[in-house]
């Protein structure tokens, strides 16, 4: 957008310079147009420096040494299909399900300790000249402290139920958060539709008409500047809404585990 603004005010400055030479306007108009042009170009330099810093940080995060450039021709609006959203892949819910499984295994393991333990062994011995005599031995182990063991089983069972309850609460909270994000997404989608279908075309028309009127001497520079400021405000507001929209999409994708 700054490049577009730079081009517009370069044309306006050239027109103001011609009008000043021909005596159609005063020095203030020419200086004002030049000052606005320099301000825009200063902003462009700042943005370019910030972009270079962004690429350096991104290369560090990606552990990537070679230079690269993000394709700016890609759509600035992330696509999202609301009907396909599901919280079951949420990483936090996965952890809670794992905790339930661990609690269940602990309960099952402790229950196994209450069961009698039957052991059978085969022994081969040689006595005097009678070789290879086989003896079968058997034993039955019965838990003596069954009451204490049952208490442990109950405790693990309670932990398992607590884990299930935590999962249910977390699912309800995350689903509520997802529903709220959906509402925000729909609100921003409608706002972007307004800008794209109405406000942005109007802003372009304002810029085109204001520049034409100024070059033809139908309006003064300050009227031109006031009209174009309104148009740039519309374009900047659209970019802010677009950023908010994309952030909501990122939040939704993070919530459903689609990172």
C-alpha positions in Angstrom: 0.0 0.0 0.0 2.9 2.4 0.7 4.2 1.9 -2.8 0.8 2.9 -4.2 0.7 5.9 -1.9 4.3 6.9 -3.0 3.3 6.7 -6.6 0.2 8.8 -6.1 2.0 11.6 -4.1 4.9 11.6 -6.5 2.4 12.4 -9.3 0.7 15.0 -7.0 4.1 16.6 -6.2 5.0 16.8 -9.9 1.6 18.5 -10.6 2.1 20.9 -7.7 5.5 21.8 -8.9 4.2 22.6 -12.4 1.3 24.6 -10.9 3.8 26.6 -8.8 6.0 27.3 -11.8 3.0 28.6 -13.8 1.9 30.7 -10.9 -1.4 28.8 -10.5 -0.6 28.1 -6.8 1.7 29.2 -4.0 4.9 27.8 -2.5 3.0 26.3 0.5 1.2 23.8 -1.8 4.4 22.7 -3.4 6.2 22.3 -0.1 3.3 20.5 1.5 3.2 18.0 -1.4 6.9 17.5 -1.2 6.8 17.0 2.6 4.1 14.4 2.4 6.1 12.5 -0.3 9.2 12.5 1.9 7.2 11.3 4.8 5.9 8.4 2.8 9.3 7.4 1.6 10.7 7.5 5.1 7.9 5.1 6.2 8.9 2.8 3.3 12.5 2.8 4.5 11.4 1.9 8.0 9.1 -0.9 6.7 11.9 -2.3 4.6 14.3 -2.3 7.6 11.6 -4.1 9.7 11.1 -6.6 6.9 14.8 -7.4 6.8 14.8 -7.9 10.6 11.8 -10.1 10.3 13.6 -12.3 7.7 16.7 -12.6 10.0 14.6 -13.7 12.9 12.6 -16.2 10.8 15.9 -17.7 9.4 17.0 -18.2 13.0 13.8 -19.8 14.1 13.8 -22.1 11.1 17.5 -22.8 11.4 17.8 -21.9 7.7 21.0 -20.2 6.5 20.1 -19.4 2.9 18.2 -16.3 2.0 14.6 -16.7 0.9 11.6 -14.5 0.0 8.0 -15.1 1.0 5.7 -15.1 -2.0 3.7 -11.9 -1.7 1.4 -12.9 -4.6 -0.3 -15.5 -2.3 -3.7 -14.7 -0.9 -3.5 -12.7 2.3 -6.6 -14.3 3.6 -6.3 -17.8 5.2 -9.0 -20.2 4.2 -11.1 -22.0 6.8 -14.1 -24.4 6.6 -16.1 -24.0 9.8 -18.1 -27.2 9.2 -14.9 -29.3 9.5 -13.7 -28.0 12.8 -13.3 -30.6 15.6 -11.6 -30.3 19.0 -10.7 -34.0 19.3 -7.1 -33.4 18.0 -6.5 -30.8 20.6 -3.1 -31.6 22.2 -4.2 -30.9 25.7 -7.1 -33.2 25.4 -4.7 -35.9 24.1 -2.7 -35.5 27.3 -5.8 -35.9 29.5 -6.8 -39.0 27.6 -3.4 -40.5 28.2 -3.7 -39.7 31.9 -7.1 -41.7 31.9 -5.4 -44.6 30.3 -2.5 -44.6 32.8 -5.0 -44.4 35.7 -7.0 -47.3 34.2 -3.9 -49.5 33.8 -2.9 -48.7 37.4 -6.3 -49.8 38.6 -6.2 -53.0 36.6 -2.7 -53.8 37.8 -3.7 -53.4 41.4 -6.8 -55.6 40.9 -4.6 -58.4 39.5 -2.8 -58.5 42.9 -6.0 -59.7 44.6 -6.1 -62.8 42.5 -4.6 -66.1 43.8 -1.1 -66.8 42.3 -0.8 -70.4 41.2 2.8 -71.6 40.6 3.9 -75.0 39.2 7.5 -76.1 38.8 9.3 -79.1 37.4 12.6 -80.3 39.0 14.9 -83.1 37.7 17.3 -84.8 40.2 19.6 -87.7 40.3 19.6 -89.8 43.6 22.2 -92.5 43.9 21.9 -94.5 40.7 18.4 -93.4 39.9 19.0 -90.8 37.2 16.7 -88.1 35.9 13.9 -88.4 38.5 11.3 -85.6 37.9 9.5 -83.9 40.7 6.5 -81.6 40.2 6.0 -78.8 42.7 3.0 -76.5 43.0 2.0 -73.6 45.2 -0.9 -71.3 45.7 -0.2 -67.7 46.8 -3.2 -65.9 48.4 -3.1 -62.2 49.3 -3.1 -61.8 53.0 -3.6 -58.1 53.3 -6.6 -57.9 50.9 -8.2 -55.0 52.8 -5.2 -52.7 52.2 -5.0 -53.8 48.6 -8.7 -53.0 48.0 -8.1 -49.6 49.5 -5.4 -49.0 46.9 -7.7 -50.2 44.1 -10.3 -47.8 45.3 -7.9 -44.9 45.4 -6.7 -45.6 41.8 -10.3 -45.9 40.7 -11.0 -42.5 42.2 -8.0 -41.1 40.3 -9.4 -42.6 37.1 -12.8 -41.0 37.6 -11.1 -37.6 38.4 -9.2 -37.9 35.2 -12.4 -38.6 33.3 -14.0 -35.6 34.9 -11.1 -33.4 34.0 -11.3 -34.5 30.4 -15.0 -33.6 30.3 -14.5 -30.2 31.8 -11.6 -29.5 29.4 -13.7 -30.6 26.4 -16.5 -28.3 27.5 -14.1 -25.3 28.0 -12.3 -25.9 24.7 -15.6 -26.3 22.8 -16.9 -23.1 24.2 -13.7 -21.3 23.2 -14.0 -22.7 19.7 -17.6 -21.6 19.5 -16.6 -18.0 20.5 -13.8 -18.0 17.9 -16.3 -19.1 15.3 -18.5 -16.1 16.1 -15.5 -13.8 15.9 -14.5 -15.4 12.6 -17.9 -14.9 11.1 -18.0 -11.3 12.3 -14.6 -10.5 10.7 -15.6 -12.4 7.5 -18.6 -10.1 7.1 -16.4 -7.1 7.7 -13.9 -8.2 5.1 -16.7 -8.8 2.6 -17.9 -5.2 3.2 -14.4 -3.8 2.6 -13.7 -6.0 -0.4 -17.0 -5.5 -2.1 -17.8 -1.8 -1.2 -15.3 0.2 0.8 -12.1 -0.7 -1.1 -13.6 0.0 -4.5 -14.9 3.3 -3.2 -11.4 4.2 -1.8 -9.8 3.5 -5.2 -12.4 5.7 -6.8 -11.7 8.5 -4.3 -8.0 8.3 -5.1 -8.5 8.3 -8.8 -11.0 11.1 -8.8 -9.0 13.3 -6.4 -5.8 12.9 -8.4 -7.5 13.7 -11.7 -9.3 16.7 -10.2 -6.0 18.0 -8.7 -4.0 17.6 -11.9 -6.7 19.5 -13.8 -6.8 22.3 -11.3 -10.4 21.6 -10.1 -9.4 21.3 -6.5 -6.5 22.6 -4.3 -3.8 20.4 -2.8 -5.2 20.5 0.7 -8.6 19.3 -0.6 -6.8 16.6 -2.5 -4.8 15.6 0.6 -8.0 15.5 2.7 -9.8 13.3 0.2 -6.9 10.9 -0.2 -6.4 10.6 3.6 -9.9 9.2 3.9 -9.1 6.6 1.2 -5.9 5.6 2.9 -7.7 5.2 6.2 -10.2 2.8 4.6 -7.3 0.8 3.1 -5.5 0.7 6.4 -8.6 -0.3 8.3 -9.0 -3.2 5.9 -5.5 -4.4 6.5 -6.1 -4.3 10.3 -9.3 -6.3 9.9 -7.5 -8.8 7.6 -4.8 -9.2 10.2 -7.4 -9.8 12.9 -9.1 -12.3 10.7 -5.9 -14.3 10.1 -5.1 -14.2 13.8 -8.5 -15.7 14.6 -7.9 -18.5 11.9 -4.5 -19.2 13.5 -6.1 -19.4 17.0 -8.7 -21.8 15.7 -6.2 -24.0 14.0 -4.1 -24.1 17.2 -7.1 -25.0 19.3 -8.1 -27.9 17.1 -4.5 -29.2 16.8 -4.1 -28.3 13.2 -0.7 -26.4 13.5 
